[in-house]
Amino acid sequence: MQTMLLQAPCLFGLERYVKEEIYDLGYDIHEVIDGRVTFVGDAEAVARANLHLRCAERVMILLARFPARSFEQLYQGVRGIDWPALAARQDNVVVTGSCVKSLLHSVPACQKIVKKAVVDSLCAAYRLVRLPETGVRLPVQFFLLRDEAMILLDTSGAPLHKRGYRAQGNLAPIRETLAAALVRAARYRGREPFADPFCGSGTIAIEAAMQACRMAPGLRRSFCFETFGFLSPDLVRDAREEARESVVPAQAPILASDIDEAMTALTAQNAALAGVKHCLHIQTAPVSAFSPGLAGGTLVCNPPYGERMAERQECEALYREMGRVFSRLENWSCNIITSHEEFERFYGKTADKKRKLYNGMIKCDYYQYFRPRPVKAPAAPPDAL
């Protein structure tokens, strides 16, 4: 395949970080809409994007885009795609999708039309009455937005946030892609200490360690494009080799602590599965005892939100404690995500920057407190003549 349009869906609010990652990989952005970043790439980009994108949920090939105000328009638009170039006669075509603000609002009805168009195309090309659908799974997606259809081929399979290292999570886990975005938004580059004093199952600290080591997040998992007959099996082999060669040692300590011993044990287990346990310093301790003893760094955390009324007062007291403890940290940036709308009041300080994000279905704010900028020494006056 030559140059094509690829699409990286993501959680709302993470589009800018997905854009940055795509630019870092060397590809040009074609379009950005809410929850989706479209970029220009080739077959190699399919493998590299799946391996390296930390903040995207999937990588998909954009096959067609056309108006779809009727089922006939939808059928003809899908039928016009060169499906025999993508699917073998025995491949199993699976169709999923969504409809947003469109005349065609029934997802099941659109699924049937898209599947029929694909099957009719393949049956005609291979002179079949019925597709056997016993072979490779070919996941086709449709996305209808304001009466325009996008037809896509999913190349990831399981969502990209499923890195393969988190067999278990705590009761309120943060998705790996969001954790990676929080680390990236904090402008952590791996050259200074990092800390998460509410580590839970370790997701934020592990994502920070992987970024510090330049370890591709998809290095330990497989992708469905590896089974596609129209893509060379050498693609993923070469991309994995490139990713392995890019790994570097961590340059500074990464601290992960939690009040719950079961959670710190789980953090150690997940870090080992991710291949970064050697980078982490794990401790069981309350936030009141947090004292890194390091001259500056980056702190990112996901404390309890107090979504239930019974827990709200406990969280507010916790935020006050965080404000007292974190105010003693010299030359640290502190980055905190929570859904509590009055966090700043209880924390005791207005954030330097506040970003709106979603943790699952929960609307949150990401409060960022930047480290003090170094004071420049005044320039020496010129010598008197």
LUMLUMMI-347127 format. One line per field, with one value per residue (C-alpha): residue in one letter; x negated, z negated, y; chain; residue number from 1. Coordinates in nm, 3 decimals. Layout:
res <- (a_...)
east <- (X_...)
up <- (Z_...)
north <- (Y_...)
chain <- (A_...)
n <- (NUM_...)
# end
This chain:
res <- (m_q_t_m_l_l_q_a_p_c_l_f_g_l_e_r_y_v_k_e_e_i_y_d_l_g_y_d_i_h_e_v_i_d_g_r_v_t_f_v_g_d_a_e_a_v_a_r_a_n_l_h_l_r_c_a_e_r_v_m_i_l_l_a_r_f_p_a_r_s_f_e_q_l_y_q_g_v_r_g_i_d_w_p_a_l_a_a_r_q_d_n_v_v_v_t_g_s_c_v_k_s_l_l_h_s_v_p_a_c_q_k_i_v_k_k_a_v_v_d_s_l_c_a_a_y_r_l_v_r_l_p_e_t_g_v_r_l_p_v_q_f_f_l_l_r_d_e_a_m_i_l_l_d_t_s_g_a_p_l_h_k_r_g_y_r_a_q_g_n_l_a_p_i_r_e_t_l_a_a_a_l_v_r_a_a_r_y_r_g_r_e_p_f_a_d_p_f_c_g_s_g_t_i_a_i_e_a_a_m_q_a_c_r_m_a_p_g_l_r_r_s_f_c_f_e_t_f_g_f_l_s_p_d_l_v_r_d_a_r_e_e_a_r_e_s_v_v_p_a_q_a_p_i_l_a_s_d_i_d_e_a_m_t_a_l_t_a_q_n_a_a_l_a_g_v_k_h_c_l_h_i_q_t_a_p_v_s_a_f_s_p_g_l_a_g_g_t_l_v_c_n_p_p_y_g_e_r_m_a_e_r_q_e_c_e_a_l_y_r_e_m_g_r_v_f_s_r_l_e_n_w_s_c_n_i_i_t_s_h_e_e_f_e_r_f_y_g_k_t_a_d_k_k_r_k_l_y_n_g_m_i_k_c_d_y_y_q_y_f_r_p_r_p_v_k_a_p_a_a_p_p_d_a_l)
east <- (0.000_-0.114_-0.050_0.290_0.488_0.465_0.682_0.605_0.914_0.851_1.026_1.173_0.913_0.613_0.608_0.314_0.097_0.179_0.086_-0.247_-0.321_-0.239_-0.467_-0.739_-0.708_-0.761_-0.411_-0.196_0.141_0.433_0.723_0.820_1.177_1.305_1.168_0.994_0.665_0.617_0.265_0.079_-0.122_-0.209_-0.210_-0.516_-0.329_-0.057_-0.311_-0.506_-0.196_-0.048_-0.374_-0.459_-0.142_-0.086_0.225_0.434_0.690_0.649_0.488_0.726_0.696_0.945_1.083_1.349_1.538_1.865_2.212_2.458_2.806_2.976_2.913_2.861_2.585_2.426_2.444_2.300_2.022_1.910_1.955_1.722_1.423_1.181_1.254_1.084_0.754_0.805_0.978_0.919_1.215_1.231_1.179_1.427_1.564_1.684_1.863_1.905_1.969_2.147_2.383_2.371_2.611_2.703_3.026_2.906_2.911_2.975_2.641_2.778_2.939_2.618_2.419_2.637_2.602_2.223_2.183_2.406_2.205_1.874_2.009_2.167_1.836_1.633_1.885_1.886_1.506_1.453_1.762_1.916_2.278_2.183_1.866_1.724_1.590_1.367_1.037_0.869_1.084_1.118_1.261_1.445_1.577_1.816_1.848_2.139_2.112_2.356_2.460_2.105_1.972_1.617_1.536_1.230_1.028_0.913_0.549_0.508_0.755_0.761_0.753_0.404_0.453_0.430_0.050_0.041_-0.109_0.198_0.358_0.532_0.620_0.744_1.110_1.075_0.805_0.694_0.668_0.311_0.363_0.490_0.203_-0.046_0.121_0.099_-0.274_-0.319_-0.112_-0.339_-0.629_-0.818_-1.112_-1.279_-1.577_-1.453_-1.294_-0.928_-0.677_-0.321_-0.220_0.121_-0.011_0.273_0.188_-0.105_0.027_-0.099_-0.444_-0.477_-0.379_-0.634_-0.902_-0.820_-0.845_-1.172_-1.317_-1.170_-1.005_-0.729_-0.401_-0.299_-0.624_-0.477_-0.148_-0.018_0.204_0.467_0.292_0.025_0.274_0.382_0.286_0.235_-0.035_-0.385_-0.473_-0.813_-0.646_-0.593_-0.921_-1.116_-0.911_-0.964_-1.337_-1.348_-1.153_-1.383_-1.690_-1.537_-1.514_-1.753_-1.820_-1.620_-1.821_-1.649_-1.449_-1.075_-0.893_-0.561_-0.389_-0.043_0.113_0.243_-0.018_0.190_0.169_-0.207_-0.245_-0.026_-0.236_-0.549_-0.375_-0.252_-0.588_-0.758_-0.515_-0.589_-0.964_-1.028_-1.031_-1.402_-1.319_-1.068_-1.122_-0.803_-0.698_-0.388_-0.315_-0.041_-0.070_-0.136_-0.472_-0.565_-0.912_-1.121_-1.437_-1.530_-1.611_-1.325_-1.120_-0.776_-0.481_-0.171_0.114_0.474_0.605_0.955_1.232_1.502_1.772_1.990_2.125_2.000_1.643_1.650_1.542_1.259_1.132_1.153_0.943_0.701_0.671_0.585_0.314_0.183_0.161_-0.044_-0.276_-0.330_-0.392_-0.713_-0.849_-1.115_-1.157_-0.884_-0.596_-0.274_-0.006_0.320_0.632_0.965_1.335_1.383_1.487_1.354_1.019_0.819_1.003_0.918_0.567_0.505_0.364_0.491_0.341_0.106_0.295_0.616_0.701_1.037_1.012_1.226_1.137_1.375_1.713_1.610_1.544_1.222_0.979_0.602_0.452_0.095_-0.136_-0.460_-0.797_-0.943_-1.152_-1.516_-1.589_-1.845_-2.129_-2.124_-2.368_-2.687_-2.700_-2.951_-3.279_-3.290_-3.506)
up <- (0.000_0.076_-0.125_-0.294_-0.565_-0.910_-1.204_-1.575_-1.798_-2.153_-2.470_-2.454_-2.555_-2.447_-2.080_-2.122_-2.281_-2.007_-1.753_-1.926_-1.928_-1.558_-1.476_-1.686_-1.468_-1.159_-1.009_-0.894_-1.046_-0.802_-1.031_-1.398_-1.525_-1.873_-1.974_-1.641_-1.479_-1.110_-0.968_-0.653_-0.658_-0.483_-0.573_-0.792_-0.978_-1.070_-1.261_-1.412_-1.526_-1.693_-1.877_-1.979_-2.034_-2.408_-2.416_-2.127_-2.163_-1.819_-1.478_-1.186_-0.808_-0.664_-0.360_-0.243_-0.338_-0.172_-0.234_-0.377_-0.416_-0.311_-0.335_0.041_0.019_-0.264_-0.072_0.251_0.069_-0.110_0.203_0.392_0.172_0.321_0.065_0.256_0.215_-0.163_-0.234_-0.124_-0.022_-0.364_-0.587_-0.866_-0.825_-1.154_-1.145_-1.435_-1.443_-1.577_-1.457_-1.585_-1.481_-1.157_-0.978_-0.984_-1.360_-1.403_-1.463_-1.405_-1.075_-0.957_-1.059_-0.840_-0.539_-0.572_-0.616_-0.316_-0.096_-0.196_-0.151_0.187_0.309_0.197_0.325_0.667_0.680_0.567_0.744_0.425_0.321_-0.046_-0.227_-0.444_-0.702_-0.864_-0.826_-0.953_-1.146_-0.950_-1.183_-0.982_-1.153_-1.036_-1.192_-1.090_-1.192_-1.065_-0.768_-0.658_-0.674_-0.744_-0.675_-0.858_-0.905_-1.264_-1.272_-1.652_-1.768_-2.147_-2.238_-2.268_-2.638_-2.693_-2.709_-2.859_-3.196_-3.407_-3.481_-3.779_-3.881_-4.190_-4.242_-4.046_-3.783_-3.544_-3.180_-3.056_-2.768_-3.006_-3.246_-2.961_-2.860_-3.218_-3.220_-2.879_-2.977_-3.280_-3.032_-3.199_-2.984_-3.206_-3.300_-3.649_-3.939_-3.911_-4.185_-4.228_-4.599_-4.515_-4.287_-4.322_-4.080_-3.946_-3.609_-3.617_-3.751_-3.500_-3.209_-3.330_-3.346_-2.996_-2.866_-3.052_-2.899_-2.555_-2.571_-2.312_-2.499_-2.247_-2.262_-2.473_-2.289_-1.950_-1.699_-1.459_-1.153_-1.197_-1.049_-0.753_-0.425_-0.243_-0.487_-0.499_-0.815_-0.800_-0.901_-1.265_-1.292_-1.169_-1.381_-1.695_-1.630_-1.588_-1.914_-2.109_-1.987_-2.105_-2.472_-2.704_-3.081_-3.312_-3.410_-3.741_-4.017_-3.980_-4.314_-4.361_-4.699_-4.836_-5.179_-5.086_-5.099_-4.863_-4.603_-4.628_-4.591_-4.280_-4.150_-4.182_-4.001_-3.714_-3.683_-3.649_-3.370_-3.198_-3.225_-3.429_-3.790_-3.813_-3.747_-4.033_-4.402_-4.563_-4.920_-5.136_-5.309_-5.344_-5.154_-5.485_-5.499_-5.140_-5.142_-4.838_-4.961_-4.605_-4.469_-4.225_-3.996_-3.851_-4.057_-3.887_-4.083_-4.067_-4.426_-4.536_-4.396_-4.662_-4.404_-4.679_-4.936_-5.228_-5.097_-5.006_-5.343_-5.366_-5.023_-5.114_-5.423_-5.205_-4.961_-5.251_-5.359_-5.002_-4.992_-5.312_-5.207_-4.846_-4.942_-5.111_-4.789_-4.643_-4.265_-4.201_-3.957_-4.096_-3.858_-4.003_-3.830_-4.013_-3.946_-4.264_-4.144_-4.455_-4.468_-4.458_-4.761_-4.979_-4.834_-4.924_-4.596_-4.251_-3.972_-3.720_-3.448_-3.446_-3.166_-3.115_-3.072_-3.115_-3.333_-3.185_-3.196_-3.479_-3.383_-3.552_-3.573_-3.559_-3.799_-3.716_-3.955_-3.780_-3.952_-4.019_-3.738_-3.833_-3.907_-3.669_-3.825_-3.723_-3.451_-3.578_-3.506_-3.243_-3.377_-3.422_-3.164)
north <- (0.000_0.355_0.670_0.666_0.841_0.689_0.783_0.772_0.795_0.915_1.025_1.376_1.633_1.424_1.528_1.770_1.501_1.250_1.518_1.575_1.202_1.168_1.461_1.297_0.986_1.201_1.203_1.496_1.578_1.586_1.679_1.700_1.667_1.590_1.251_1.178_1.274_1.191_1.179_1.079_0.759_0.436_0.067_0.118_0.392_0.141_-0.068_0.222_0.412_0.103_0.041_0.396_0.600_0.637_0.855_0.714_0.434_0.277_0.317_0.281_0.306_0.556_0.372_0.617_0.930_1.031_1.184_0.935_1.079_0.755_0.381_0.371_0.633_0.438_0.111_0.254_0.437_0.120_-0.095_0.139_0.047_-0.208_-0.480_-0.765_-0.575_-0.591_-0.922_-1.280_-1.494_-1.667_-1.361_-1.289_-0.937_-0.787_-0.448_-0.205_0.168_0.471_0.745_1.103_1.381_1.200_1.110_0.750_0.716_0.344_0.170_-0.186_-0.083_0.084_-0.224_-0.442_-0.209_-0.181_-0.557_-0.628_-0.389_-0.552_-0.906_-0.825_-0.679_-0.982_-1.237_-1.071_-1.058_-1.418_-1.559_-1.685_-1.721_-1.694_-1.592_-1.871_-1.618_-1.878_-1.697_-1.383_-1.135_-0.809_-0.539_-0.273_0.039_0.309_0.652_0.872_1.236_1.498_1.282_1.208_0.853_0.746_0.381_0.254_-0.062_-0.115_-0.225_-0.244_-0.507_-0.463_-0.091_0.056_0.134_-0.241_-0.250_-0.598_-0.508_-0.444_-0.779_-0.621_-0.270_-0.093_-0.002_0.323_0.262_0.532_0.431_0.392_0.636_0.906_0.840_0.879_1.207_1.340_1.265_1.428_1.735_1.778_1.810_1.529_1.426_1.165_1.379_1.471_1.279_1.182_1.099_0.973_0.964_0.807_0.535_0.282_0.001_0.204_0.316_0.677_0.582_0.296_0.522_0.778_0.508_0.389_0.745_0.802_0.484_0.561_0.222_0.178_0.108_-0.161_-0.353_-0.636_-0.695_-0.800_-0.621_-0.749_-0.596_-0.865_-1.114_-0.898_-1.062_-0.730_-0.612_-0.761_-0.957_-0.784_-0.456_-0.540_-0.730_-0.427_-0.185_-0.393_-0.409_-0.032_0.008_-0.224_-0.038_0.292_0.189_0.377_0.355_0.583_0.891_0.978_0.803_0.742_0.730_0.548_0.541_0.463_0.425_0.077_-0.200_-0.416_-0.139_-0.096_-0.473_-0.454_-0.164_-0.381_-0.668_-0.449_-0.271_-0.610_-0.708_-0.376_-0.432_-0.115_-0.239_-0.159_0.209_0.244_0.312_0.182_0.266_0.216_0.547_0.811_1.136_1.314_1.133_1.217_1.372_1.278_1.445_1.537_1.879_1.921_1.704_1.635_1.510_1.370_1.210_1.093_1.125_1.016_1.237_1.198_1.126_0.975_1.221_1.008_1.033_1.402_1.544_1.290_1.399_1.765_1.701_1.504_1.796_2.028_1.784_1.767_2.146_2.152_1.869_1.976_2.340_2.220_2.071_2.295_2.311_2.053_2.089_1.937_1.807_1.676_1.539_1.537_1.590_1.795_2.140_2.317_2.144_2.468_2.609_2.309_2.271_2.633_2.759_2.853_2.642_2.800_2.610_2.405_2.160_1.989_1.611_1.302_1.005_0.750_0.923_1.155_1.517_1.626_1.914_1.874_2.127_2.218_2.402_2.485_2.487_2.833_2.967_3.027_3.389_3.529_3.723_4.090_4.179_4.338_4.712_4.814_4.933_5.309_5.481)
chain <- (A_A_A_A_A_A_A_A_A_A_A_A_A_A_A_A_A_A_A_A_A_A_A_A_A_A_A_A_A_A_A_A_A_A_A_A_A_A_A_A_A_A_A_A_A_A_A_A_A_A_A_A_A_A_A_A_A_A_A_A_A_A_A_A_A_A_A_A_A_A_A_A_A_A_A_A_A_A_A_A_A_A_A_A_A_A_A_A_A_A_A_A_A_A_A_A_A_A_A_A_A_A_A_A_A_A_A_A_A_A_A_A_A_A_A_A_A_A_A_A_A_A_A_A_A_A_A_A_A_A_A_A_A_A_A_A_A_A_A_A_A_A_A_A_A_A_A_A_A_A_A_A_A_A_A_A_A_A_A_A_A_A_A_A_A_A_A_A_A_A_A_A_A_A_A_A_A_A_A_A_A_A_A_A_A_A_A_A_A_A_A_A_A_A_A_A_A_A_A_A_A_A_A_A_A_A_A_A_A_A_A_A_A_A_A_A_A_A_A_A_A_A_A_A_A_A_A_A_A_A_A_A_A_A_A_A_A_A_A_A_A_A_A_A_A_A_A_A_A_A_A_A_A_A_A_A_A_A_A_A_A_A_A_A_A_A_A_A_A_A_A_A_A_A_A_A_A_A_A_A_A_A_A_A_A_A_A_A_A_A_A_A_A_A_A_A_A_A_A_A_A_A_A_A_A_A_A_A_A_A_A_A_A_A_A_A_A_A_A_A_A_A_A_A_A_A_A_A_A_A_A_A_A_A_A_A_A_A_A_A_A_A_A_A_A_A_A_A_A_A_A_A_A_A_A_A_A_A_A_A_A_A_A_A_A_A_A_A_A_A_A_A_A_A_A_A_A_A_A_A_A_A_A_A_A)
n <- (1_2_3_4_5_6_7_8_9_10_11_12_13_14_15_16_17_18_19_20_21_22_23_24_25_26_27_28_29_30_31_32_33_34_35_36_37_38_39_40_41_42_43_44_45_46_47_48_49_50_51_52_53_54_55_56_57_58_59_60_61_62_63_64_65_66_67_68_69_70_71_72_73_74_75_76_77_78_79_80_81_82_83_84_85_86_87_88_89_90_91_92_93_94_95_96_97_98_99_100_101_102_103_104_105_106_107_108_109_110_111_112_113_114_115_116_117_118_119_120_121_122_123_124_125_126_127_128_129_130_131_132_133_134_135_136_137_138_139_140_141_142_143_144_145_146_147_148_149_150_151_152_153_154_155_156_157_158_159_160_161_162_163_164_165_166_167_168_169_170_171_172_173_174_175_176_177_178_179_180_181_182_183_184_185_186_187_188_189_190_191_192_193_194_195_196_197_198_199_200_201_202_203_204_205_206_207_208_209_210_211_212_213_214_215_216_217_218_219_220_221_222_223_224_225_226_227_228_229_230_231_232_233_234_235_236_237_238_239_240_241_242_243_244_245_246_247_248_249_250_251_252_253_254_255_256_257_258_259_260_261_262_263_264_265_266_267_268_269_270_271_272_273_274_275_276_277_278_279_280_281_282_283_284_285_286_287_288_289_290_291_292_293_294_295_296_297_298_299_300_301_302_303_304_305_306_307_308_309_310_311_312_313_314_315_316_317_318_319_320_321_322_323_324_325_326_327_328_329_330_331_332_333_334_335_336_337_338_339_340_341_342_343_344_345_346_347_348_349_350_351_352_353_354_355_356_357_358_359_360_361_362_363_364_365_366_367_368_369_370_371_372_373_374_375_376_377_378_379_380_381_382_383_384_385)
# end
